[in-house]
Amino acid sequence: MVVICFRVISRYVSQRRPYCVPGRLLSTVMPSEVTSRFLILYGSQRGQAQSIAEEILEQAKEHGFVADISCLSQADKYNLEKETNPVVFVVSTTGDGEPPDTALKFVQKIKNKSLSRDHYAHLHYALLALGDTNYQNFCNGGKTIDRRLQELGAKRFYATGHADDGVGLEIVVEPWIEGLWEAIREALAEMAQSNQQGFASPESAQSSNVESAAQENAESTGLEVNLHLMKLRESDSQTSKQVASSASERAETELKAVGATTAPLEASLMRSLPPLSESALSVPALPPPYLNVCLVDAPVEQDSTSCIKEAFQEVPISKAVQLTRGDAVKTAILLELDISDQHFVYQPGDSFDVLCPNSPSEVEELLQRLKLTEQRNCCVELQLHKDTKKKAAQIPAYISEKSVLQHVLTWCLEIRSVPKKAFIRALVEHTEKGDEKRRLQELCSKQGSADYNRFVRDPNVCILDLLRAFPSCSPPLSLLIEHLPKLQPRSYSAASSSLYQPGKLHFVFNIVEFPACPEHPERRGLCTGWLADLVSPILQPYGKTQAPTESSAPLSLPKVNVRLRPGSSFRLPSDNSLPVVMVGPGTGVAPFIGFLQQREKELEENQEAAFGETWLFFGCRHKDREFLFREELERFVGKGILTHLKVCFSRDVSEESEPSPRYVQHNLLLHSKHIANILLKEKGYFYVCGDAKNMAKDVNDALVEIIGTELQMDKLESMKTVADLREEKRYLQDIWA
């Protein structure tokens, strides 16, 4: 038996300096000075909230505190009804502004209407909410908990933070955590003095009555503007511009001095420019290692997905059709899954997860880079360091005891994830060349935040990209397992009705293409690229239906592992007589095909069924290349299932005297009176499916304008009306970034 062991052995380097915020000075307090306890609770969907909660736990000891940590789902490990210490919540948001799955039971519990208004009067808490401004219900998972705790009498001892993954969580997270320690210290002092009576939060004490009233009003309508976040973004943007301008001027001066005629140097992933390259750096503390990883040369028999496919069902792909012409900008593919032999019950509007592996070529390159190609079939054995300084350290549950290395890198770790600053900080210790080490330090430092966003976060750089850019960096396998998150399944909307097509499940996707850039080579989306390769032998080309011949050998159908996503609210109204407006450009039309198939079948079974008006707003670039489901939609119109089909084509030149609307939001504005009447008078439903970053925002703005125009109200009142529609679950979104 051959055993190869990896252990991260490094120095614990920490450079702490006083950190200033308005009105207070935070200095480093050694553990011997304070021994106060607080509780950390997190609700995480993809691991970000958990990672931040663990970072707070790690820093607590440095600031003289003792902290306990638990997931909100672990109700047996904490008791808020009797909690006398401060509590820090870190909560993410998923779906259409919903709390993460791990927080659902907790949210249901605190929403119990039988709870008294002073149920949590003894509780003192701070909350950090995570979200993404590409989605309308920004940070709503955290806001829901925050609002309900307030209603039950709990008291904030520190201003709630709202971190935006759309611009970089660290922009808010880092200063929020740095300010947390003094807030906890003050809270503990006031709690002791008042004996938990008459407690006044520092946030309330430092805010004017006008500001407090404005915040309460904004939160109550779901329209809060996070001024702190906006200031930080503005500051970060100005800093980036100043750095770029200064660097450009300096480089230009140097080139003139030597008579150079070439273009000035530019900053990149691998290179910085003054003033950053000449600055003293505030580098975060080295994350404490906590795993021993051993590769054991022993025979292992296991299904390639055995440890991760719990709750998933393996189903064959019975059909694959290309829905777009070959010269379309994006390639859309429809897949039909055969679920006839499975206990898989879904409704139109539901979404489901697909398990996908990492790219084989990328796994191979990573094995080569780690110098582990010969150990690819070795069993990975994980143990915790006995002397680790990482609190609550755990062996990842998603790596089974007898997984082989190839399996771990293929099915367990998200090797495409953007490395967090803590990961980059750890890579510094395994980099030999001084210039590469310095650049990595810059990218994880406070001074290099703008460069981190520009060259790591925004272009979606992954660990492989970093290893290509920094050849002298040779991290051990243990470091990757410690820092890379769990490989997540990808979610898709059902594009069919089980009533209309029993035993079948359809979904549609575009093959995502990431063009080459200085930071990474050309590549395809992880799941969409894998699915496209998987179905290539059975893919029916655009506009053609392959008929099997007697001489052709039957093809072995590819299979995928899928599971239904629970708790969907993206459903047709229970009252069929209510009108619906559906907005779905591109592949966003998918769930509405299921809606319309369902109604067609229901009408066949009951000829006297009464259905309200149905509007569909569809858009794409070119009518003859990308008009998905054109024949089926026109058939729905012909049968009266779809009352109004409004289409627009952004790249086609209009031959009419009046210019045609280019995008779905323009078409909505053209029919503003009908839309306003459906939503405000007829109590209809408004559905949006598709891109969150641009389309969904533009549609929301159009809806605000429509309501404002038709009701003759100002923008703020119109926004409140739209927020009410969301609250009533009559404005529903199925969107993705």
C-alpha positions, 0 to 999 in steps of 0.5 A: 500500500502506498500512502501520500499525505498532504498537510498545509504547514505555514506560519500564522501571519497577522498584521492588525491595525486600528480601524476607524469608522465615524465616531469610534476607534477600533483597536485590537484587543487581545483574548486575555482582556475580554472573555465575552460570549456571543452566538453566530447563526447562519442560513446558507444556500451555496456556502457563502453565508456559512463561509462568512459566519466561519470567518466571524468565528475565526476573528472572534478570538483575536478580538477577545470573544468566545463564539458559538456557531450553528446553522439555523437548521440545527435547532437542537444546538441553540435556543433563542427563547432563552438566549441571553448573549448577543446573536449574529445572523448571516443569511443569504437569499435564494429563488425569488427572494426566499430564505435559503433552504437551511433557514426555511424551518426557522422562518416558518417558526418565527412567522407563527402568528400566535407568537406574542409581540414581546416573544424575543424582547430579551434578544439582542442581535445583529444581521448581515444579509447577502443578496444580489442586486441583479434580482429585484428582491435584494437580500430579502431572505435576511430582511424577512428574518430581520423584520420578523425579529423586530416585530417580536420585540428583538433589538438590534445592537448593530446596523443591518448589513446588506451585501451585494454579490452583484458588485462583490460581497466583500465591499460591505462584508469586510467593513461590517465585520470590522465594525462588529467587534466594538458593537458587540462590546458596547452591546454587552456593556449596555446589557449588563448595565440595564439588566436587559431592560430599556436597551437602546441599540447603538444604531438608534442612538446614532441615527436621527428620527428622520433617518429612522422613519425613512428607513422603517418606511422603506423597509415596510414597502420593500424599497429600502436603499442601502445608503452605506452600500451605495457610498462604498460602491461610489468610493470603490469606483472612485478609487479604481478610477484614481488608481487607473488614472495615476498609474497611466500618468506615471507609466506615460511619464516613465516611457517619455523619460526613456524615449519609448514609443510603445503604448503604456503598460496596463494592469492585469491579473499578473501585474499591478501598476503604481500606486498599488505596486508601491503601496504597503499592504494590509493583508488578511490573516492566513486562514488556519489549515484544518485538513490532512489529506492522504491518498491511499493506493487501494482498490475502491468500487463506487458509483461515480455519483454515489455520494452526491446523488441522494434525492436525485433520480437518474432518467434517460434523455429521450429526445434532443432538438436544436431550436435555433438556426445555425447562424444564431448568436446563441444555440438553444436546445430542447431536451426531453426526459423520460420520467415514466419509470420514476416517482417524479411529479411536477407542475407547470412553473416548477424548476428542477436541478441537474447534476453535472460534472466538472469538465474532464479536460479541466480536471485533467489539467488540474491533476497535472498542475498538482502533479497527481496524475498518477494518483488519480485512482487513489482513495482520498482519506480526510482527517482533521488536524488535531491542533487546528486553530479553525473553530468548528472545523469539519470534514466536508460531508459531500466527500465520502470516505472512499472517494477516489481523487478523480471523483472528488475533482470531477463531482465534489468540488466547484473548480470553476468557482471564483477564489475568495480572498482567503483562498488567494491569501493561502496561495501566497504561502505556496508561491515561490517567485517574489513578484508572483507572491507580491501580486497575490498579496495585492489581490487579497489586500484591502488596497487591491480590492479594485484589482480583485474585482476587475481581474478576478471577480468580474471575469470569473477567474477560477483556480486553474486560471490563477495557477496558469497566471502564477506558475510558481504557485504549487498548492497542496491538494488539502488547500483546494479541498479546504477552500473550494466549495461544493459542486452545485447542481444547475437549475432549469425551468420545466417547459412542459405539462405532465397533464399534456405529456404524461411521463415526459419532462422538457426543458430548454437551455442556451449553450453558454459561451465565455469568450477568451479574455486576458484572464482565461481561455475560451470556455462554455458554461459548465452544465450547458456545455456538458449537456450539449456534448452528452446529447450530440449523438441524438441531437436533431438539427434545427428544422429537421426531425430524424426518422429512425431507419431499420438499418441504423443501430439503436443509440444508447440514450444518455442519462442525467440525474435530476431532482425537483426543486421544492416550494415553487410559487411560480404557478398559474392562479388557482382561479382560472378565470383570472387574466395572466400576463407572461413575459419571457424572451428567449429561453425565458418562454419555457415555463409559459409553454408548460402553462399553455399546454396545461390549459389546452389539456384542461380545456379538452377535458372540460369544454365549458372551462372558463379561462381569463385572458392570456398575454405573452410577450416574447422577444429575440434577436431575429425572427427567422433564427431564434423564434423558439416554439413559434409553431406551438405558440401560433397553434395556441393562438389559433385555438384561443388558448393564448389570447394575445401573442406580442413579439419583437425582434431586436436585430431585424430591420422594420419595414413598417413606417412606424419603428417596431418595439425592440425589446419586451419592455417596449412592447409592454409600454405599448399596451400599458392600459391593458396591463394596468387594467389586468393587474389593478382592476381585474386582479390578474397575475404578472409573470417574468422569466429570463435574464435578471441582469438586464431584462428583468430590471427593464421589465420592472421599470416598465411596469413601474412606469405603466402603473404611474402613468395609468394611475397618475401617481409619482414614481415612489407611489408606483414602486410601492404599488409594484411592491404590493403586487409582489407581496400578494404573489401576483408579480412572480419571477423565475429569473437567473443572472 
